[in-house]
């Protein structure tokens, strides 16, 4: 009652799909770290804008030259541009994170499909082996029964 061991012919592809899923997970983790960093940069830039606005308020009775006003305006424009750039970077990174999640979902589905196929093929193989073993045992039982009947008839 020797039977062939189960072999999944698509095992190399399943292993590649598993590796692709793992790589997609790692890539998403990197994208999430970058998103966190971009959001931190945006928060810092927003604080700089708020701080600049707070320091730029004119106090009554204090004289300010035109040069000082131009310098403050230039500074405000610069910190606002930095905040806008940080906001744009955060938005772009959010898009990258969404794309990474989509890639991971696709990779997981492709891997899971092959895992399920492997399980189904293994189950089919086990049923075939069990049928063969049952048939072999039935043959042994029939042969023994026939021998016993011949022995009793003689």
trRosetta pair geometry for C-beta under 8 A, 3 or more apart (Angstrom, degrees):
i j d omega theta_ij theta_ji phi_ij phi_ji
1 132 7.5 146 -150 127 85 97
1 133 5.7 65 -162 -116 129 78
1 136 4.9 157 -96 106 102 167
3 129 4.7 83 179 -130 164 102
3 132 6.2 135 -97 81 118 143
3 133 7.4 -56 -43 -56 135 94
4 7 7.9 -62 151 0 105 100
6 121 7.6 136 -164 125 111 91
6 122 5.4 53 -169 -123 156 78
6 125 4.5 115 -106 116 104 163
6 126 7.5 -19 -68 -53 133 73
7 11 7.5 -81 -178 -19 71 131
8 11 4.5 112 85 -57 97 91
8 14 7.0 4 124 0 135 144
8 118 4.8 1 -121 -127 153 96
8 121 5.9 121 -112 84 89 142
8 122 7.3 -38 -68 -58 108 89
10 13 4.7 -49 -174 44 83 116
10 14 5.7 92 123 -29 86 96
10 114 6.1 -132 124 -146 127 111
10 117 6.9 2 57 105 144 133
10 118 7.3 -128 70 -75 101 90
11 14 5.4 -53 -142 36 33 114
11 15 6.2 36 158 -21 66 103
11 118 7.5 85 -89 -108 71 126
12 15 5.7 -53 -149 35 31 112
12 16 6.5 33 151 -19 64 104
13 16 5.5 -52 -150 36 35 113
13 17 6.3 35 151 -19 66 104
13 114 6.5 -154 108 -119 95 150
14 17 5.7 -54 -148 37 32 111
14 18 6.3 36 151 -21 65 104
14 111 7.2 93 -159 -146 66 67
14 114 4.1 -169 -104 140 89 135
14 115 6.8 123 -151 -67 119 57
14 118 6.2 33 -94 -49 159 133
15 18 5.6 -50 -148 34 32 114
15 19 6.4 34 151 -18 63 104
16 19 5.6 -54 -149 37 33 112
16 20 6.3 36 151 -21 66 104
17 20 5.4 -48 -145 35 34 114
17 21 6.4 38 152 -21 64 101
17 107 7.0 169 -170 -167 72 73
17 110 4.9 -138 -146 122 122 100
17 111 4.1 172 137 -91 105 70
17 114 5.5 129 45 19 154 142
18 21 5.7 -52 -151 33 31 112
18 22 6.5 32 150 -18 64 105
18 111 5.3 110 -81 -136 52 124
19 22 5.6 -53 -148 36 34 112
19 23 6.3 33 153 -18 66 105
20 23 5.7 -54 -146 38 31 111
20 24 6.3 35 152 -21 64 105
20 107 4.8 -147 124 -140 96 116
20 110 7.2 -16 82 80 135 132
20 111 7.2 -169 65 -59 94 108
21 24 5.6 -53 -148 35 32 113
21 25 6.5 36 151 -22 64 102
21 104 7.2 79 -152 -152 66 66
21 107 4.2 168 -93 139 62 109
21 108 5.3 99 -131 -81 119 55
21 110 7.6 -164 -62 65 101 91
21 111 4.5 -36 -37 -23 139 150
22 25 5.6 -50 -152 31 33 113
22 26 6.5 31 151 -16 65 104
23 26 5.6 -53 -147 38 35 111
23 27 6.2 36 153 -20 67 106
23 107 7.7 -139 62 -144 81 163
24 27 5.6 -51 -143 38 32 112
24 28 6.3 34 155 -20 64 104
24 100 7.2 158 -172 -170 77 73
24 103 4.9 -156 -137 124 115 96
24 104 4.1 164 142 -95 117 65
24 106 7.9 -162 -120 62 162 80
24 107 4.2 172 -3 22 153 154
24 108 7.6 -120 79 -36 141 78
25 28 5.8 -55 -149 36 29 110
25 29 6.5 33 151 -22 63 104
25 104 6.0 94 -75 -126 54 119
26 29 5.6 -51 -150 32 33 114
26 30 6.6 34 151 -18 64 101
27 30 5.7 -51 -152 34 34 112
27 31 6.4 34 150 -18 66 105
27 100 5.6 -155 119 -137 95 111
27 103 7.0 -29 84 90 136 140
27 104 7.8 -165 65 -64 97 96
28 31 5.5 -53 -146 38 35 112
28 32 6.2 37 153 -21 67 104
28 97 7.3 80 -152 -149 76 66
28 100 4.0 151 -101 150 73 119
28 101 6.2 93 -125 -74 127 53
28 103 7.5 -169 -61 67 100 101
28 104 5.1 -12 -40 -46 141 137
29 32 5.7 -53 -147 35 30 112
29 33 6.6 33 152 -20 63 102
30 33 5.7 -53 -151 34 33 111
30 34 6.4 32 151 -17 65 105
31 34 5.6 -53 -148 38 33 112
31 35 6.3 38 150 -23 65 103
31 93 7.1 166 -171 -170 79 83
31 96 5.1 -152 -144 127 119 102
31 97 4.8 166 140 -94 117 64
31 100 4.4 -168 24 -22 158 159
32 35 5.4 -48 -147 33 34 115
32 36 6.5 37 152 -20 64 101
32 97 6.1 89 -81 -123 61 114
32 100 7.9 -128 -37 87 78 150
33 36 5.7 -52 -152 34 33 112
33 37 6.5 33 150 -18 65 105
34 37 5.5 -54 -149 38 34 113
34 38 6.2 35 152 -20 67 105
34 93 5.5 -149 121 -142 100 126
34 96 7.3 -25 85 89 134 141
35 38 5.7 -52 -145 37 32 111
35 39 6.3 31 155 -18 65 105
35 90 7.3 83 -153 -148 67 68
35 93 4.6 169 -97 140 69 120
35 94 6.3 95 -129 -79 118 55
35 96 7.6 -163 -66 70 99 101
35 97 5.1 12 -57 -56 144 134
36 39 5.8 -56 -148 37 30 110
36 40 6.4 33 151 -21 63 105
37 40 5.6 -54 -150 35 32 114
37 41 6.4 34 151 -19 65 103
38 41 5.5 -51 -149 36 34 113
38 42 6.4 36 150 -21 65 104
38 86 7.0 162 -172 -168 72 73
38 89 4.9 -149 -142 125 116 99
38 90 4.3 165 139 -93 112 66
38 93 4.5 169 10 10 160 155
39 42 5.4 -49 -146 35 35 114
39 43 6.4 39 152 -20 65 101
39 90 5.5 95 -80 -127 58 122
40 43 5.7 -50 -149 34 32 112
40 44 6.5 30 152 -17 64 106
41 44 5.8 -56 -149 38 31 111
41 45 6.2 30 154 -18 66 107
41 86 4.7 -152 125 -137 97 115
41 89 6.9 -18 84 83 138 138
41 90 7.5 -165 67 -60 97 100
42 45 5.7 -54 -144 38 31 110
42 46 6.2 33 155 -21 65 106
42 83 7.2 80 -150 -154 64 68
42 86 4.2 167 -92 141 62 112
42 87 5.7 98 -128 -79 117 55
42 89 7.5 -162 -62 67 98 96
42 90 4.7 -10 -45 -40 141 143
43 46 5.7 -55 -148 36 29 112
43 47 6.4 31 153 -19 64 105
44 47 5.7 -53 -150 35 32 112
44 48 6.5 34 151 -21 64 103
44 86 7.7 -151 61 -130 81 163
45 48 5.6 -50 -149 33 34 113
45 49 6.6 36 151 -19 64 101
45 79 7.1 168 -165 -175 76 75
45 82 5.0 -153 -136 123 117 94
45 83 3.9 166 142 -96 113 65
45 85 7.8 -155 -127 61 163 79
45 86 4.2 172 9 13 153 153
45 87 7.8 -122 84 -33 139 77
46 49 5.7 -51 -151 34 34 111
46 50 6.4 32 151 -16 65 106
46 83 5.7 102 -76 -133 53 120
46 86 7.9 -122 -32 85 76 139
47 50 5.6 -55 -146 40 33 111
47 51 6.1 35 154 -20 67 106
48 51 5.6 -52 -143 38 30 111
48 52 6.2 33 155 -21 64 106
48 79 4.9 -141 126 -153 109 122
48 82 7.0 -16 78 85 142 134
48 83 7.3 -160 64 -62 100 102
49 52 5.7 -55 -148 36 29 111
49 53 6.4 29 154 -19 63 105
49 76 7.7 77 -141 -151 75 69
49 79 5.0 170 -85 132 66 112
49 80 5.8 87 -115 -85 119 64
49 83 5.1 -11 -39 -44 133 149
50 53 5.8 -53 -149 35 31 111
50 54 6.4 31 152 -20 63 107
51 54 5.6 -58 -151 36 32 113
51 55 6.4 21 156 -12 67 107
52 55 6.0 -59 -144 41 31 103
52 56 6.0 28 157 -23 65 115
52 75 6.2 -163 -146 129 129 106
52 76 5.6 164 141 -100 132 70
52 79 5.1 158 -15 43 156 160
53 56 5.8 -62 -144 37 28 112
53 57 7.5 48 156 -44 59 87
53 76 7.4 83 -77 -123 67 111
54 57 6.6 -35 -166 -6 33 110
56 72 5.2 131 -123 -176 108 129
56 76 6.6 16 -65 -69 162 121
58 62 6.8 -159 -172 66 76 103
58 64 6.3 -99 -121 -10 109 142
59 62 4.5 52 72 7 98 127
64 68 4.9 -117 -173 82 88 133
64 69 5.9 100 133 -54 117 90
65 68 4.7 102 56 3 77 100
65 69 7.2 -141 99 -2 45 85
66 69 5.6 -53 -149 37 36 112
66 70 6.3 36 153 -18 68 104
67 70 5.8 -53 -147 37 31 109
67 71 6.2 31 153 -19 64 107
68 71 5.6 -54 -146 37 30 112
68 72 6.3 30 155 -18 65 106
69 72 5.8 -53 -146 37 30 110
69 73 6.2 32 153 -20 64 106
70 73 5.6 -53 -146 37 31 112
70 74 6.3 33 154 -20 65 105
71 74 5.7 -53 -148 35 30 111
71 75 6.4 31 152 -19 64 105
72 75 5.6 -54 -149 36 33 113
72 76 6.3 35 152 -20 66 104
73 76 5.7 -52 -146 36 31 112
73 77 6.4 32 154 -19 64 105
74 77 5.8 -54 -149 36 30 112
74 78 6.4 32 152 -20 64 106
75 78 5.7 -56 -150 35 31 112
75 79 6.4 21 158 -11 67 105
76 79 6.2 -58 -144 40 29 102
76 80 6.1 27 157 -17 65 111
77 80 5.8 -59 -145 41 28 110
77 81 6.3 32 155 -22 64 105
78 81 5.7 -54 -149 34 30 111
78 82 6.5 31 152 -19 64 104
79 82 5.4 -48 -148 36 36 116
79 83 6.4 39 151 -20 65 102
80 83 5.5 -49 -147 36 35 112
80 84 6.3 37 151 -20 65 104
81 84 5.5 -52 -146 38 33 112
81 85 6.2 34 153 -20 65 105
82 85 5.7 -53 -146 37 30 111
82 86 6.3 31 152 -19 64 106
83 86 5.6 -54 -147 38 32 111
83 87 6.3 34 152 -21 66 104
84 87 5.6 -52 -146 35 32 112
84 88 6.3 33 153 -19 64 104
85 88 5.6 -52 -148 37 32 112
85 89 6.3 34 152 -19 64 106
86 89 5.6 -52 -146 38 32 113
86 90 6.3 34 153 -20 65 104
87 90 5.7 -52 -146 36 31 111
87 91 6.4 31 153 -18 64 105
88 91 5.8 -55 -148 37 31 110
88 92 6.3 30 154 -18 65 107
89 92 5.7 -55 -144 38 30 110
89 93 6.2 30 155 -19 64 107
90 93 5.7 -55 -146 37 30 111
90 94 6.5 37 152 -25 63 102
91 94 5.6 -49 -151 29 33 114
91 95 6.9 35 149 -18 62 100
92 95 5.7 -52 -158 32 36 113
92 96 6.7 37 145 -19 65 103
93 96 5.3 -49 -150 35 40 115
93 97 6.4 45 150 -23 68 100
94 97 5.6 -48 -148 32 34 114
94 98 6.6 36 151 -18 63 102
95 98 5.7 -52 -152 35 33 112
95 99 6.5 33 150 -18 65 105
96 99 5.6 -54 -148 37 33 112
96 100 6.3 36 151 -21 65 105
97 100 5.5 -53 -148 36 32 114
97 101 6.5 35 151 -21 64 102
98 101 5.7 -51 -149 33 33 112
98 102 6.5 34 151 -19 64 103
99 102 5.6 -52 -151 35 34 113
99 103 6.4 35 151 -19 66 103
100 103 5.6 -51 -146 36 34 111
100 104 6.3 34 154 -18 65 105
101 104 5.7 -54 -148 38 32 111
101 105 6.3 35 153 -22 65 105
102 105 5.7 -52 -147 34 31 112
102 106 6.4 30 154 -17 64 105
103 106 5.8 -55 -149 37 31 110
103 107 6.2 28 154 -17 66 109
104 107 5.7 -56 -144 40 31 110
104 108 6.1 32 157 -21 66 107
105 108 5.8 -55 -146 36 28 111
105 109 6.4 28 155 -19 63 105
106 109 5.8 -56 -149 35 30 110
106 110 6.4 27 155 -17 65 107
107 110 5.8 -55 -147 38 31 110
107 111 6.2 28 155 -16 65 108
108 111 5.8 -56 -145 40 30 109
108 112 5.9 29 157 -19 66 111
109 112 5.8 -56 -140 40 27 110
109 113 6.3 36 156 -28 63 104
110 113 5.8 -49 -150 27 28 115
110 114 7.0 19 155 -9 60 104
111 114 6.1 -64 -158 39 33 104
111 115 6.3 34 148 -21 69 107
112 115 5.4 -52 -144 35 36 115
112 116 6.3 35 156 -18 67 103
113 116 6.0 -57 -152 36 27 108
113 117 6.4 28 150 -18 63 108
114 117 5.4 -50 -142 37 36 114
114 118 6.2 42 155 -23 66 102
115 118 5.7 -52 -151 34 30 113
115 119 6.5 29 151 -18 63 105
116 119 5.6 -53 -148 36 34 111
116 120 6.3 33 153 -19 67 105
117 120 5.7 -54 -147 37 32 111
117 121 6.2 30 155 -17 66 107
118 121 5.8 -55 -145 39 30 109
118 122 6.2 31 155 -21 64 106
119 122 5.7 -53 -146 36 30 112
119 123 6.4 32 153 -20 63 106
120 123 5.7 -54 -150 35 31 113
120 124 6.5 32 151 -18 64 104
121 124 5.6 -51 -148 37 34 113
121 125 6.3 38 151 -21 65 105
122 125 5.5 -52 -148 36 32 114
122 126 6.3 34 152 -20 65 104
123 126 5.7 -52 -146 35 31 111
123 127 6.5 32 153 -19 63 103
124 127 5.7 -54 -150 34 32 111
124 128 6.5 31 152 -18 65 105
125 128 5.8 -55 -150 35 31 111
125 129 6.3 30 153 -17 66 107
126 129 5.7 -54 -146 38 32 111
126 130 6.2 33 154 -21 65 106
127 130 5.7 -53 -146 37 31 112
127 131 6.4 33 154 -20 64 104
128 131 5.8 -53 -150 35 31 111
128 132 6.4 30 153 -18 64 105
129 132 5.7 -55 -149 37 32 111
129 133 6.3 30 153 -18 66 107
130 133 5.7 -54 -146 38 31 111
130 134 6.2 33 154 -20 65 106
131 134 5.7 -55 -146 38 30 111
131 135 6.2 31 154 -20 65 106
132 135 5.7 -53 -147 37 30 111
132 136 6.3 31 153 -19 65 105
133 136 5.7 -53 -147 36 32 111
133 137 6.3 29 155 -16 65 106
134 137 5.8 -56 -146 40 30 108
134 138 6.2 34 153 -22 65 106
135 138 5.6 -53 -146 36 31 114
135 139 6.4 35 153 -23 64 103
136 139 5.6 -51 -150 32 31 114
136 140 6.6 32 150 -18 63 102
137 140 5.6 -50 -149 35 36 113
137 141 6.3 35 152 -19 66 105
138 141 5.6 -55 -147 38 32 111
138 142 6.2 32 154 -20 67 105
139 142 5.8 -53 -144 36 30 110
139 143 6.2 30 156 -19 64 107
140 143 5.8 -56 -147 37 28 111
140 144 6.3 27 155 -18 64 109
141 144 5.8 -55 -146 38 29 111
141 145 6.2 32 154 -22 64 108
142 145 5.6 -55 -147 36 30 113
142 146 6.3 29 155 -18 65 106
143 146 5.9 -55 -148 36 29 109
143 147 6.4 29 154 -19 64 106
144 147 5.7 -54 -148 36 31 111
144 148 6.3 30 154 -18 65 106
145 148 5.8 -55 -149 36 30 110
145 149 6.4 30 152 -19 64 106
146 149 5.6 -54 -148 36 32 112
146 150 6.4 32 154 -18 66 105
147 150 5.8 -54 -148 37 31 110
147 151 6.2 32 153 -20 65 108
148 151 5.6 -55 -147 37 32 113
148 152 6.4 29 155 -18 65 107
149 152 5.8 -56 -146 38 31 108
149 153 6.2 28 156 -19 66 108
150 153 5.7 -56 -143 37 31 109
150 154 6.4 30 158 -24 64 108
151 154 6.1 -55 -148 30 28 110
